[in-house]
């Protein structure tokens, strides 16, 4: 049995684990740099070389139990993939697990968000992303990576952080009062408190890794300059967790580069850091 981060079997069994990790190696609709389907494998490999004691929380969150689920491998169409992710995530939520997912391109999150919306009332979706992802459809599909949160904008309280790229066709769907552009974040020392005021109820966090500046996260399908730093993202997530109930999260768009393993490790560390913060609130 392959375990997350190489943790001992006693902390990786489904029955005793509070946390479920669902890999989704899907890259069916990306339009530039391909390889997000290799993201989960690279993330898991990097996690095996990570210290599993967290300094900030003085904890070893793996002892809560982390069950590595079978990957969702449906790739016959974007729509079928979204259905499969929705079904799988919902099944684990209904079993009382803290459900997390690792992709894969950001279209995967359409299925994630549907599952959490159906199982948790008053859901806020907190999106960290370089792109607004609000197109109603793209390349003939509503389940394209460019449409990742269009549905969520209509069905949840969507709050967007780090946006610095969008198409004019998305403007009618953008709620400016809940979208915090990267350029404004960089010039506003109080941005975290401003965003926090827009968040309520249960919170699902979706992270497209291109929210980070490409100087530290170049391994994405569409890297954008002017992104956020490690501590900006992590410190704000800590603030959200301290003030709200985070019910799950996903991390998407790792497009690994064999010549640079640093971004893979960043993704692994980010996943573990969020778990450490959630379970040591």
Secondary structure, DSSP 8 states (H G I E B T S, - for coil): ---GGG--GGGT-TTT-SEEEEEE---SS--SS--GGGHHHHHHHHHTTS--SBTTTTB-GGGG-EEE-------S-HHHHHHHHHHHHHHHHHTT-EEEEEESSTTHHHHHHHHHHHHSSSEEEEEE-SB----S-BTTBTTSGGGTTHHHHHHSEEEEEEE-B--GGGGGG--GGGEEEHHHHHH-TTHHHHHHTT--SEEEEEEEGGGB-TTT---STT--SS-B-HHHHHHHHHHHHHHSEEEEEEEE----BTTB-HHHHHHHHHHHHHHHHHTT-
